[in-house]
């Protein structure tokens, strides 16, 4: 496992080289659609973070590979191609098959699995209580589960790349889980799937599509309603704006005014040099957009991952608000940058647009099926206007990848419109958890759909906060949210055991 | 539309020519797996039926074509290929979008749609009561909905043929229905899908996978449990046997003894000529198996379509039982053949194995994913032993089509094991209707899974009897079954209207 991260960073520059054209447009696209990860991974890649720690898993975590079907929905000879899919099992807490002890499954999402395992505290924190087996499955086309072995090879190949989508990924999970249950003779062990962000969407969809494999799902910060026109386009950035406004009205107003200030300076002779100096950028700015995109991403990340004890939005705003007296607007903004990132020799304005594996993969996913219309109008947020125009998006994807997105496929396959009307008498055992400060919560399920399709949210929570490892310093509302989730899941499992017993007694009778 | 049937019968001989090798093995396979059609279509192809009537639809039925996506689960450039999918709408009874009047949808199955429309009485019989729009959608790769235009072209192309499967077909239905609802501004009109036999499986699976498109499903004679080892292999032939035994113990015993009699005569010098003469076969028998397969298929068809007022099992048995005194066993069997088929100049022993479109298509489907392990041991039925041996089946499919079946895919994607445990607290609004005399009912859902996943069966009913047009001569139990189904569906729709109103009121409040 140790070699994964070193491998990843070996091929990143290569990837950059191979995909220089497509990636630049791909990451442009991506910038418009804030990343959906449970943790702010991008920070890992900052220039001051060059001592990247390789996550090392304890010996309790065993890594396996499953010979996975490349195409589950096709029967031509090529679709019989297999690829190796990685999954990890922790047996330490499991009560065993004979007691039908449950299986908690983390559904990997748009990143290498190995990086997620240590941060999915929900599994390890609750395994002893449930005597649960822990299974982590990597999403196809990430980490160690990439057909053809490497992302560049997989993405170069138009045919192979086509199989990189959510329906195939869900079928992968079904196959792996049925295989694992069979191997462990754990036929009657209930499976609870847990996912975060995009992985949270997958978790809720998995329970909906494969109820015979998963008894229930915890879908953390899953914006399953951010498709078509279900959620207003500006939902995401309105929430970012609200977070800043609530933290400090002055901070909010300063940011709001800053964009035209940047443009004003940029339009001066040597304007970009002035800006580069003013913001201590690691390399000379190529455009004012480079700076604006950087700030845009920084504010969004601060809001999305606005978690205790640091509360990054408060950090940014305290920098802005407490800047030296007499600071001008841009001086205050830079003070916010420092406060958020810490004192550095320089600030890397390209940090959010570097092609990580997640960036490359997610660009493809958003350009094929995960079309989330995230935009903003003029004056409806603290940001400059940047509406989502579907035609432009399609054109851009087409020029990057050569194929058009299918913008309505997600709601065709998974639904989303009138979700309460549709699901209140269909399906069960899904928790949609959210923190309302997370801008993605605007596309989440925030009301109970029925007595067992439940919305569990906190007013102050951020993106995927509930599934991160519990800390002593956690605020009471976060502790309460997790307790609530655990008790709901416990209820599902108890009910399942009672059903199992009743059906056995019926058969014996 | 008139041209469809003539076209079909124009290319049938061609098809036979093109596929002579593969078809003969394919139909061999097929013989082992009784056909799953709502009506005994094969009878249409008997030599005395050469005045094939072209089903002509009244002007109330309008035919349309939808530009359908060939591959819904892939984003490579080839998957953007489209094909024309046929669907038919009858507007005559519809109350319109403004009253949210319902939409009844027949999901086409393994046959050209045009032949099914007149026999799906459930839709036309109940449309006035519900003021329902009627929509009939053809299954991909049948009738007028074949990519590349013709079955031979589609089946010759290994890549195209790969997209011929149930998951793709369900996605087709979802796309067509969302499109039709959109065109008619019928956003809030509830959709009830109806399917029969394989189409009944599709209907139940469609409600399970696309609850946001269909409010409910009537799954008539859908053997969704005839996969893996859920249903005993001999379920089908045990039921055929039981039907005959119940009709006449003497008849049953005669058939049971007949197989070795056939073998005995066949092993004599000129044995096949003797048998050919004895059974007045239209062409000289090539083997004793040809005769045995013919009889096997005839008994199975009689049991499967054992419907009032004629009750074919009774017809066969009355021939056997009332044969001239002194008739030997084979004389009695032949009397059964005459009684079932009527007096003919000769009897076509190949009638059940001729490659109709259904035969070709279904052979592919069973050899890819629809692996139904139908077999029988020695002495557990009135037939000679013919166990289903998965390895042999796989080999045979591989040699016919070049690809291996995926025998566990159906239960992986749709479930089936422990169905009550899985679905009693998940899903709603499915009627599993069966007639217990139908041998396929052995793989059907015969107990209520919950208060709204209901098994509605009749003890005397046959395959798909409930969805055929109501007749004045229908027995009371059939009338009662249909009434029950209609009232259940009415309940779903009323509940849906109430939910719709409540949600609107909530929003307005």
Interface residues (C-beta under 8 A of the other chain):
Chain A: X69 X71 X72 X73 X74 X75 X76 X77 X78 X79 X80 X158 X159 X160 X161 X162 X163 X164 X165 X167 X168 X171 X174 X175 X178 X208 X209 X210 X211 X212 X213 X368 X369 X402 X403 X404 X406 X408 X409 X411 X412 X413 X414 X415 X416 X417 X418 X419 X420 X421 X422 X423 X424 X425 X426 X427 X428 X429 X452 X495 X499 X500 X503
Chain B: X69 X71 X72 X73 X74 X75 X76 X77 X78 X79 X80 X158 X159 X160 X161 X162 X163 X164 X165 X167 X168 X171 X174 X175 X178 X208 X209 X210 X211 X212 X213 X368 X369 X402 X403 X404 X406 X408 X409 X411 X412 X413 X414 X415 X416 X417 X418 X419 X420 X421 X422 X423 X424 X425 X426 X427 X428 X429 X452 X495 X496 X499 X500 X503
